[in-house]
Structures are given as structure tokens and as C-alpha cells.
């Protein structure tokens, strides 16, 4: 059984998202920052009256920030109970992939990648990581920036 996926890039890594969950693809949108939100939440965007959370996939996957000059795109996807925008470097094409090309997620992927990957597709020249949009929309547990120290009573 064939599967249609829309491709996108984060740096040199090629990802795919199942076409049925994609609502639309947008150029960069004006965003409103959300105080005290996890670092993966870049902000909120207003899409024709619908307020969407914009998730920075580079941050979510522990990747370095996009290089200067990469404007990025918004990949708007429907989750089981919500709609979010994933910030990606570039959106590619829609591929029609065959089941024979599919492999389970390799154990050699980083923890951040394996948490959000449903499997991989072998293409002629590279691998395509299939993004699990529901998993990618959940921020990773972040390390606390501040660890309280006990007060020194001898001061």
C-alpha cells in the first residue's frame, strides 16, 4: 500500500509528514511570544482567526538554530485534538512511497529524533524520516535552568 508524504528539511535531514494531516503550508507568519512557555514554543500565530501554537522543530530536536538567511516555513498540521504549526527550514514535494521502502526507526538515531520518528523510508539517494506529528508537538522535558542551592547559614 502506497503512502503519500510531504517532505521538509531541517538542515541536511529530510523528513516527511503524512499528507492527510497537513492543513496547509505558509510562509513565515507574525508571532506573539508566550511568556514562560517551553523553549520549543516559538509563539502563537493567528491563522484567519484560529490561534495556533508555533513549534520550532529545530529546538524540539536539539538541532542548532537555522543559519542566517534561512527564512523558514510553517507546516500547519492537524493533530488528534488540536492544530499546530511546525517551523521548518523548507517544504519540499509530495512523494508517493511504497511499503517496501519502509523500515522501522533505526536504534542509531539520537534520542530526540527517535522520540518523534515513526520509521524511515529508503529513497534512492537518502533516508526520509517519517515524523510522528503528535509526538513532535509535545515539548521534551527540559532541564531546569536554575537549580536552587541551600542557603549558607554561616554568612
N, C-alpha and C positions, 0 to 999 in steps of 0.2 A: 504494500500500500504506500503510495507516494504522500509526501508531506510538503506543504509549501511554507517556506520561511522567508522572512525579510531579514537581510543581512545588515549589520552595522559594525563599525570598527571602534575600538578603543586602542589607540596606538597601533601596533602591528598585529593585534589579536582580532580575529574575525569571529563575530558572534551571530547567532540567528535567533529570531523570535517567531513563534507560530503566527502565521498571517491572521487567523481568526481573532486573536486577542488584540490586534492593533486597531486603535481607533483612528489615528492619523499621525502624520509626521509634520513637524513645524520647524521653521527657522527659530533662532533664539527669541525668547519672549521676555518681557519685563517681569521681574520677580520681586516679591516682597519678602524680605528676610523674616525668619521666625526666631525670636529670642529664645534662648535655652534649648533649641531643637538640636537633635544629634547632628554631627558634622556632615553626615551624608545628605541631610535635607538642606538643599541649597536655598529653598524658599518656596513661595506659593505663586502660582500663575493663575490668571483669570482667563479662562477659555470660553468666550461667549457666555459669561455668567456662571460657568461651572468652575469652582475653585479646586485646583489640582496641586498636589504636593510634587515638587520637582526634586528628584533624587539624582545625585551625582554618582553615576556608576563607577567612575574612576576612583572616587573616595570610597565607595562601598566595597570595591575590590582591592583596596590597598595599593592602587596604582598611583604613580606620580601625577601631578596636575598636567593638564594638556599644555603642550608647548605654545608659545606665543604665536598668534596667527591662526590658531585652530578655533574657529567661531563656534562650532558645535551645532547640534540639532536636538530637538525634543522629540522623543519617541513616546507617543501617548498610547498607553495600553490599558485594557480593561482587566481588572483583577476579579476574583470571585465576588467581592463586595464593594469595590471601590475602583477608581480610575486614577492613575498616576502618570507622571511624565518622567521618563528616564533621560538624563542628559548624556548624550553620546558624542563622539568626535564627528562621525559621518554616517549617514544611512546609505546603504548600497542598493542592491537589486533584490528581487524576489526570485528565489531558487525553488525548483521542483526537485526534491530529493527522494531517492528510493530507499526502501527499508534496508537493502543490502549494504548501504553506505553507513548505517548507524552502528555505533559502538557504545558500550557503557562508558561512564566517566572514568578516565584513567586515574589510578591511585597516585600518579606523579604530579597531578595538578596541585597548586597551592591550596591551603585550607579555604582562603577567601573565594577562590574560583570554584572549588568543588562544592561549596555550600550552595551555589546558585546555578550550577550546571546540571542539566538533565541527561546529558550524554554528548557525544561528538559525532559529527558526520565527516567522513573522509572524502575530501574533494580531490581533484586531480593534482593540485599543487600545494594544498594546505589543509589544516583541520578547521572545522567550524564548530564552535562551542554553542550548544543549544541552551539558551538562557531560560531558567525557571523564573518567570516574572514574579510569581508570588513570593518565592524565597528572596529574590533580589530586592523586593520592596520593603523587606524587614531590615532595619538597621542592625548591624553587628553590635554585639556587646562591646562597649568602649571602655578602654582603660580610664580610670579616673585621672584627671589632670592634677588634682591636688589630693595628697594623702595627709590627713591631719596628724600632727606629731603631738605626743603628750607634752603638756606644759612642764617646764623645768622649774620646780619649786625653789631651787636654790638661788634664783635671781633676785 
